[in-house]
């Protein structure tokens, strides 16, 4: 395969990253309007939000290992087609009560194509271009996170949840067709027998645990920024339009920084350990900036958190890709994605728990301390 053809093959993989992020956030941001906001309705909302991520946590390592066994392209296409079917089935059912089943099915499908896509990004990219490839992959996922709530809200306003799920089915189906045409079949690589002890030793190694912890931290601070910066803004008297714009600034900053961070890594200007440590530290400073009164602190916090997330994400994934056995990339990426999902849930839980007892500033500070500790440990990466 020529270099140009290889780059073209990456584009539908980036689109797959967009699909999972767009699918998750376009619905999640509007579920409150379906369930309500009091009493047991909040519990129902929490369960609906957890279904997608819960399916991913349970199934990503399984599908990652399957991708190593039968080839990642088959798992990628199967997952995208499954996502399209799950979305279309909700429209055909015509019953809002089936949204929980549809969300779990979408999460299960995303658990298949997400680690397969990231494994193929690595295998289709030269060793000298891993950072840039994962930077672009992360940027497209960031775009999905950014536009998902906006487009999802518009589609629901125009045609209800049926129109949104129909759009998700169409996006997944188009991406599957694009991948079927453009992405080459990558045969499974020869693998030596792996025992449970071997797996535990590999997933317990520094080269896996530290970048995975960093990715969990970056995902956690991103979730906190999206969820709690509007709360901090409201405490300073800012309206929803301003705080919504601040969240968009955060997501766009992260999306813009990722490809640049990846290119700097590939050029030898940014090492994994130092870059990850710097990114987590910048994000921690962003959390501390929330304490600054007025809109300045909120805007600075959004920009710094976005820069930090944009630094950590491509470096973490590129390090995992280059230090993992190529024949077990799917398993590695699937397991690392579980770490990210746990960070996605753990970050807001930590901030919310501390904030309930000592205020939002202390809650942000608690997460900032965790990020700095992970950053110091990440300096040991080579």
N, C-alpha and C positions, 0 to 999 in steps of 0.2 A: 504494500500500500504506500502511495506517495504521501509526502508530508501534507499536501493540500487536501487530499482525500481523507487523511486522518483527522485534520481539523474539521472538515465537513461532518465527519462521523460523530464528533463531539457535540455538535449543535443540538441534535435531538435528545442527547443525554442531559444537556443543560435544561432543555424544555421539560424533561421528566422531573428535574429538581423543582422547576416552577410549578408543575402540576401538583406535587405533594404539598408545597407551601400554600399555593393558592387554594387548593381543596380544603386544607385545614382551616385557614383563617377567613376565607370568604363566608363560611357557614358559622364558625365559632363566634364571630363578632356580632351576629344577628340572632343567635339562638334565644337571647333573653326576651325578644319580642314574641317568641313562640311559647315559652314556658311561663312567663310572668316573673315577678320579682318579690314575692312574699312567701314566707313559710316554706311548705313542702315544695313549692315551685322552684325555689332556689336550689333545693336538693336535686330536683329533676334536672335543672340546668347544669349543676356540677357533674352529674352522671353522664349527661349527653356530651359535655366537653371532654370527659375522661375517656369516653369510648374509643375515639380515634387514636389518641396517644396510647391508651392501654393496649390496643391491638398491635400497635407498632412495637411497644416494649416487649410484648410476649413473642412476637413472630419474626422480628428482624434478624436475630441470630439464626433462626431456623431457615429462613429463606436465603440468608447470606451463605450458609453452609451448602444449601441446595444449589446455589449459583456456582459454587466451586466444583460441585459434583457433576452437574449436567451442562454447565456453560452459562454465563451470565446473560447472554442475549435472550435465551428462552425464558428465563425468569423475569427479565425486564419486560418483554412483550406480554407475557402472561399477566403480570401485575397491572400493566396499563390497560389491557383489555378487561381485566377483572374490575378495575376502577370504573371504567366506562359502563360496564354491565350493572355494577352496584348502583351507580348514579341513575342510569336509565330505569332500573327496576323500581326505584322510589317514585319516579314520574308515572310509570305504568300502574303502580299500586294505587295511586291517587288518595292515599290515607296519610295524614300527618303523623299518625301514631307509629308509622314504620320508620320514622327518621332515625331512631336509635339503632335499628338493625342496619339501615343504610350506612350510618356513620361507622359502625364497627366493620362492615364489609369494606368500606373505603379505606379504613385504617389498615386492614389486613392486606389489601391490594398494594397500598403504599409501602407496607413493610416488605413486600416482594421487590417492587421495582426500584426503591430508593437505594438499598445497599448494592443491588446489581448495577445500577447506573454509576455509582461512585467507584465501584470496582473496575468498570469498563473505562471510566475516565482515566484511571491510573494506567491500565494496560494499554490503552491506545495513545498514551503520551510518553515521549522520551523521558528518561530520568532527569534530564536538564530542564524539563518544562513542567514538572509536576506542580510547582507552586502556582504558575500562571493558570494552568488548567483548573485546579481546584479553586483558585480565586474567581474565575469566571463562573464555575458551577455554583459557588456560594452566592455570587452576585445575582444570578438568575433566581435562586431560592429567595434571596432578599427581596427581589422584585415581586415575587409571589406574596410574600408577607406584607409588602407595602400596599399593593393594589388590591389584594384580596378583600379586605373589609369594605373598601370603597365600591369596587365593582359588584361585590356580593350584595351590598345594601341597595345599590341601584337596581339590580336584577330582581331582588325580592320586592322592592317598591313597585316595579313595573308589572311583574307577573307572578309574584309569590315564590315559594320555595320550589315549585315545579319548574319554573324558568331557570332558577339557579342550578338545580340538579341537572336539567337538560343541558345547560351550558357546560357544566363540569364533565358530563358524558361526552360532549362534542370535543372539548379540549383534550381529554384523555385519548379519545379515539383517533383524533388527528395526529397526536404525538406518537401513538402506537404505529400508525401507518407510516409516518415519517421515519421512525426508528427501523421499521421493517425494511424500508427501501435503502436507508443510508448507513445503518450500523452493521458492520460485518459480524459474522459469526466467529466468536472466539472459543476455540475448543478448550475443554478443561485441561489444565496442566497436570502432568504426572505428580502424584502425591505419595509421600511416604505415609505409612500407617501412623495414626496419631492416637495416643491413649488419653484418658481423662487427665492423667498427671501431666502429659505434654501440653494439653490445652491450658490447664491451670497455670503451668509455668510460663507459657507464652503470654497469656492474658494478665499475669501477675508481674510481668517484667516492667522495668522502668520505661522502655520505649513504647509500651502500650498504655500503662496507667497514667503517666504524666500528661501526654497529649490528650488522652480521653478526659482526664480531670479538667484540663484547661478548656476543652470544648464544652464540657458540662458547665463550667463557670461562665463562659461567654454566652451560652444559651440561657443560663439562669439570669444573668444581668440584662440580657436583651428582653426576656419576659418581664422582668421587674421594670425596666424602662417603659415598655409598652403599657403595662398595667398600672404602675404607680406614679409615673410622671404626671398624668392627668390629675391624680389625687393631690399631688404636691402643688400643681398649678392652681387647683381649686382652692387650696388652703391659702394661697396668696391672692385670691380674688380674680383669677383668670377664667375666662369662659371656655366652653367646649370647643369652639372653633379654633382658638389659639392653642389649646392643649392638643387637639387633634393634629394641628400643623406641626407641633413639636415632635410628636410621635413619628410623623412622616419624615421629618428631618433626620431623626435617629436612624430609621430604616434605610433611607437613601444614602446617608453617610456611610453606613456599614457596607451597602452594596457598591459604592464607588471606591472604597478603600481596598476591598478584597482583591480585585485584579492587580492593583498596584503593589500590594504587599506580596502577592505571588510572584510578580515579575522581579521584584527586588530580591526575593529569596533565590530565584533561579539564576540571577546575575551575581550572586555571592555577596550582595550588599547587606543581607539580613539573615542572621542565623536563626534556627528554629527556637532554641532556648531563650536567647536574648529577645527575639521578636515577640514570643509568647509572653514572656515576663513583662515586657514593655506594654503590650496590649492590655493585659490584665491590670497593670498598675494605672494606666490611663483610664480604664473603665472604673476603677476604684475611686480615682480622683473625681470622675464624673458623678459618681454616687454622692460623694462628699459635697459637690457643688450644689446639690439640691438645698442645702442649708442656707445658701445665699438668698436673701430676701428679694422678691420681685421677679420679673420675667427673665432677667439676665441669668440668674442661677439655673433656671429650668432649661433655657436654651443651651447654655454651656454644658450642662449635664447631658443633654441629648446628643450634642456633637461629640463629646468625649466618649460617651458610651458607644456611640456608633463607630468611632475610630478604633476603640479597643476591640470591639467585636470583629471589625473588619481586619484587624491584624491577626487575631488569634485563629480565626476559622480556617483560612487557607494553609497557614503554617501547621496547624494541628493535623489536618487531613493529609497534607503532603508528607509529614513526618511518619504518620501511620502507614501510608502507602509505600514509602521507601524502606521502612524497616520491617514490614511484614513479608512473610513468604508469599511470592506471587500466586502460588497455587492455592492459598488460603485467604486471598484478599476479600472475598465476599464475607467470610466468617469474621474477619477482622473489622470490616466496615460495619457489618450488622451489629457486632458487639459494641463498637464505639458509638453507634447511633443510639443504643440503649442508654449509654452514659449521658448523651446529650438530652434525651427525653427526661431522664431523672433530674438533670440540671434545670430543665424547663419547668418541672414541677417543684423542685426543691428551692430554687431561688425565691419565687414568690411566697412559698410557705415560710421560709426563714424570715424574710422581711416582714411579712404580715404578722407572724408570731411575735417578733420583737417589737414591732410597731404597736401592737395591741397593748403591750405592757409598758413601753417606754417612749412611744411616739415614733413618727415616720422617720425623723432624722436619725434616730438610733437604729431603726430597722435597716436603713440604707447603710449606716456605718458598719453594722454587723456583717452584711454581705461584702462590703469593701474589705474588711479584714480577711475574710475567707479568700477573696481574689488575690490579695497581696501574698498570702501564704502559698497558694498554688503557684503564683508567679515566681516566688523564690525557689520553690522546688523545681520548677520548669527550667531554671538556669542549669540544671544538671543534664539537660538534653544535649546531645552532640549531633 
